[in-house]
Amino acid sequence: MEGGVGTAAGPLIEGLVPCSGSPGLESLPAEADELERVRRLELLADLFATVSEKTVDAT
């Protein structure tokens, strides 16, 4: 495992970046693609249930 990312998840999260501004019509296809990639990770719905909201917001 390199950088905390397993080999199976690596390609799915590679290239995901924080939003750099308000989404617009120009960025809509890229935003939809990123959302689909995150959904394919099949993260548990309660993954961050034990993490404080303050900690999640800080990242």
Secondary structure, 3 states (H helix, E strand, C coil): CECCECCCCHHHHCCCCCCCCCCCCCCHHHHHHHHHHHHHCCCCCCCCCCCCHHHHHHC
